[in-house]
Structures are given as C-alpha cells and as structure tokens.
C-alpha cells in the first residue's frame, strides 16, 4: 500500500484569485464551505441522495431517510447567544446532526466550538415533559487540517465517558473527519477505499484537473458521490458562485489586516508613549489599559463596517460572524438598523 507524504494543500482555483469562472471546465472546490453547503442543501433528489450517502459513510451504516432542518435554532432566553448551523439534518430515527466544512485552522479552540454547537443541538431538541428525553445529536466537522498535530486518525469520534472509559448515554457526540490523513490514500484504487475515504478524496480533488480520471473512478463507485459531482458541476457554471467565494476571502483578509494593523499601531504608540511619559509602573499600567481599550474600540468599529458592507452584499449572517468575530446577535441588530433584507 503506497501512502503519500503530507503536503500543503489548496484548491486548484484559490478563492483569492478568481471573481468569475477561470475556464469552461473549472470546478468549485467543496473545501470552501459555501460549495460544501451547496451540495447538501439544494432540496433536490440529487442533493438528498448525496446527503444520505455522506451520512451513511460517516456512520458506516445505511441511513434510509434524512430531512433538512432549520439552520437557525431558537434561543431559550434573551441572553442566550444566537448561532446558526451549516447543514442541519434529522435521520429516520429522530437523531440529529450538524455538518460543517472547516478549511483553515483558526486561533480559537475548535474543539470548544464544536462542543458548544453539539450542546445547543441537544438542548434545543430535548423533549419537554416529565421525562428526560432527547435524540442523539452529532456535530460533524470535515477538517482540512489535523485537529491535534499528533493525531493522524482519519476520523475521531468524541462522546462523554467516565475515568475508566465507560460511555455515558452517548447523546452528545462530536465527530472530526481528517482530510489530511485521508489524502494519503489517494494512490489506492476506489475498490480499496471505504465510503468515507471516497468522500474525503472527492472533496479534496474534484476540482483538480490532474486527478480527473481518479475522481471519475470515485464517482462511478458511489451514486451519492455521482450526485454530488453533478451538483458541483452545475454550481461551477455560475460566475456569481466564484465571485461569492472571492468576496468572502477578501472580507476575511480585510478583517485580518485591520486587526494586524491595530496591533502594530498599538505597539508603536505604546513604545513612544512609554518613553515620553516615564516608567512609573502605575502610569504605564493605566496607559496600557487605555491603549488596549482604544485598539479594541477601533477594531470593533472596523468589524462593524465590514459587517455592514457584507450585509449590503447579502452574505449569510453566519459567514459574516465567522469573518468579523462579531456575534450573530450583533450582526442581526446591525441588519435591523441598516434596513438590509438579507
């Protein structure tokens, strides 16, 4: 068995370079969550087939029925943080899952985020009454990176256990699928791969011209992947989808640049003010706090400006929250006052 070495991996047509389709055969990459969501949320027979096939591959059992759910769960009180799920589904036995694609490893703790999303899914679907009842819930993330650098398993399943490893009730589940590990199997023929491995390689290589024949073998081996391929090919014909990916990338870069420049200015101002006003410990601490507050306010204002611009262009609220680090509540408030129709 030939196993490939790990290498840096990007879509063949990076979002930062294209505002329209580069050529007549270019394919959007499912590594961008916009395309990933598009595969599973079209409310067509092909999209339904793809979703059912992917869920079956994750659980290694046949799932006969899936239903798309609202991706905006209700809040239980006015102080609870609002959030949205990427792709929210229900299975035939009432179990629920949230599906996400995560391309970049951000500074925040992704494990905490996944636990909170799973907990909200569980809380919102607990049945009201005199018994503690709730379906099992799953937060499923497809990761284009290792969640932990020393963990190279292709799928990791977390649930609650005691100190001896005995599971609790398995109502709360977090699943990470590691595309970096799965890509090491790309020299294997389709018949030697598991369904989950086929999906991982499809997500990774469907947009790569040099992998066209290999991807075709994956497509021919799995009807759900064939359906997903048809959806991606159709989405790729629209220049607006390429423009959207480019715009989301630029908005994220704008925000990162704003934060970087704010930190740089803060350091420069801090050095200048420190030299000018002496080394008194109390004064230095006061200046540091003031500068930190000023930088925070400036960064907040820039984030709000970025969010307002994205609202005007009708970006999804959840995408705006991810890019600007503003809460969904804050963005919804901005949308209300700005008169945006998104």
N, C-alpha and C positions, 0 to 999 in steps of 0.2 A: 504494500500500500504506500503510495507516494504522498507525503504530507508537505504542503507548501510552507515556506517561512512566512512570518508576519511581516507585512509591509504597510506603509501609509496608504490609505485607500480613499479615493474620492470618486464621485460620479464622473462619467466621461464628459458630461457637459455641465461644468460647475455653474451654480446659480449666479455667481458674481459676474459672469461673462456674457450672459445671453438674456436679452429682453424679448426676443422672438425666436421661433424655431430655427436652429442653425442650418439645417438642411432637411430635405424631404424624408429622410429615414431616421432622423434623430429621435430618441425615445427619452421621455422624462424618467428620472430615477425615483423609485419608491423610497430611497433613503431620505428624501425630503418628505416631511410629514404631510404636506399638502397633497402630494400624489398618493402616499400611503393611505390617507383617509379616503381619497377619491376612489380607490379600488374597492373598498368595502362599504361605501355609503351611497351608492347610486340608486338603490331601491329598484334594481332590475334583476332579472333572472340570473344574468352572468355575475353580478355583484353578490347576490345571495349565494350562488354556488361557490364563489371564491371565498367568501366569509366562512361558510360551513366547512369547506375543505381546510382552511387555515386553522380554524378552531379545533377540528378533528386531529390535525397534525400536532398541535401543541399538547393536547391531552392524550394522544395516542389511543384514541377510541373514536368510534363513529358517532358524530353528533348529527342527529337527523333533522333538527329544526333549530334555527336561530332567528331572533327578532331584534331589529334595531330599536334602541330605546333613546329617550331624550338625553342629550349630552350635557344638559344643564340641570343637575339635581337641585331640589328645593333646599332651602335653608330652614333650620329648626327654630332659629330666633334671629332677631335683628343684628346681633353682634357676631353671628357665625360668618366666617369668610365664604364668599361665593366662589365657585370654581366650575370648570367645565371638563368633561371627559373627551378624549379624542374620538374613539369609536366605542359606544356603549351598547352591549348586546345581552340578550337573555336566551338561555338554552331551553330545550323542551322540558327539562325537569325543574325549571324555575331558577337555576343557577345563573349568576350574572358575571359579566366581565367587562373591563375597560381595556382597550387595546391602544398602544402608543408606539410611535417610532421616535427614537432619540439618536440623532446623528452625532452630536458633539457632547463631550464630557464637560459640563459646566462646573464652576467652582462650588455650587451648592451641593449638599449631600443628597444625591438622587435617591438613595435608599429611604431616607426620611420622607421625601416627597411621595414615593411610591406607597409607603405605609399609610400616609395620610389619605391619599386617594382611595386606597382599599378600605380604610376605616369608614370614610364617608359613604362609599358604596354600600358597605354593610349596614351602617346606621340608617341610611335612607330607605333601605328595603326590609328592615326588621318589621315584622307584622305587629300591629297594635293589638293589645288584648291582655289577658291574664296569664299567658304563657310566653316564655322567651323563645320566639321562633324567628328564624331568618334563613334564607337560602345561602349556600356557599357563594362567596364572591372572590374574584380573581383580578388582580391588576397585572396585566401582561405587557411588558416592555420589550420591544425589539431594539437592541443596543448595537450601535456601530463602534463599540469600544468595550474593553473589559471593565465590568463594574468594579472589580478589585483586580489590581495588576497581576497578582499571583494566582488568580482563579481563572483557569482556561477551559472550564467545562462549558459545553455548548448550550446547556440550559440549566439554570439553577432555580429551584422551587423552594420558597421560604413559607413557613407557617409557624404557628405557636407551638412550642414544645416545653417540657419541664427540664430540670437539670440532668435528667437521665436520658433525654432524647425522646421521651414518650409524647406523642402529639396530644393536643387538647381536643378541640372539636372540629378543627380544620375549616372553620367558617371563614377565616381571614387568610387569604393566600396572595403572595407576590411572586411573580414569575419573570425572570430575566432571560432573554434569548440572546446569545453572544454571536453576532455575525462574524467577528474577527476569527473566532475559533472555527466556525462553520466554513469559512472561505478556504481554510487549509485543506478541505476535502475536494476542491474544485477540479482535481485531476481524476477523480473517481467517476465511472460511468453512472448514469442515472439509476440503473437497476441495483447498484450497490449502496444507494443512499436511502435514508429514512425520509418519510414525507416532510418532516420538519427541516431536514437538511436541504431538501429540494427547494422549499420555500425560501430559506435563507440565501441560497445561491441565486435564486430568481431575483429576490430583492436587490442583491448586490450587483448582478451582472446583466440584467435585462437591457440596460442602456448602453452596454459595451459592444461595439461593432466586432471586435476581435473574438468575442465569446458567443457570437450569433448562433453557430451550429450547436454549441454546448447547451445554450439556453433553450434552443429548439428541442433538444432531447429531453430536457426537463418538462417542457410544455406538453410534449407528446405523451409523457408518462403519467400525467396528472390532470384530470379535467378541470379541477379548480384553478390550477396554475394557468391552464389554457384560457380560462375565462378572465383571469386577472390580466394576462397579456393582452387580450383583446381590449380591455378597458384602458390600459395604459397607452396602447397604440392610438386609441381614439382620443384620449386626453391630449396626447402629444401633437395632434393636428392643430390645436388651438394656440395661437400666439399669446393669447391672454394668460394661459397657464404658465408659459415661460416667463412672461412679464411679472406675474404674481410672485414666482419663486425669486426672481431677481430683486423685486421690491422688498420682500421680506428680508432677504440677505442684506440689502443696503440699509434698511431700517435698523437691523441688529448692529451693523458696522457703525452707523451714526451714533447709536447709543453707547457702544463700547468706546468710541473715540471721545465722546463727551465726558464719560467717566474718567478716562485716562488723562485727558487734558486738565480736568478739575483736580485730580490728584497731583499732577505735575505742578500746576499753579500753586496749589496749597503748600507743596514742599518748598517752592521758591519763595513764596511770601513768608513762610514760617522762618526760613533761614534769615531773610532780610530783616524781618521784624525782631527776631531774636537778637541779632547783632545790634540793631538800633536801640533797643529798649532794655538791654541788660540781661543778666542771667538770674534775676531774682526768681526763685522757684515758684512762689505763688503767682507772680505776674505771668511767668511762662505758661503755667497750667491754665490760667484764665485765657491767655491769648490762644493757646492750642484749642481750648474748648470753643472759643468764638470762631476761630477759623474753620473748625470741623463743622460747626453749625452752619456757617456761611456756605461752605462747599456742599453740604448736604442739601441746603435750600436751593442752591444753584442747580445741582444735579436733578433735584426733584422737578424744578421748573422746566429744565430741558427734556426730562422724561415726559412731562405733561404735554409739551409742544410736539414731541414726536408722536405721542398717542393721538393727539387731535388731528395731526396730518394723516395718520393711518386710518382713523375713523372716517375722515373725508373720502378716503380711497376704498372704504368698505371692507377693510380687513377684519377677520374674525376677532372677537374680543379676546379669546384665549391666546391667540397668536400675539396680539398687542401686549398682553400681560407678560408673556414669556420674554419678549424682546425688551420691554421697558422696565421690568421688575415692579411695575405698579400693580396693585391688587385689582382683581376683577371688579370689586365694588367701586373702586376709584374710577376705573375706565367707564363703567356703566353710568356713574354720576357725570363724567365728562360728556358722554354721549347724550345724556338727557339735556344738559345745559347747552350743548352745541347744536342741538336740533338734528343730529345725524339720524338717518333712517336705518342704519345697519343694526 
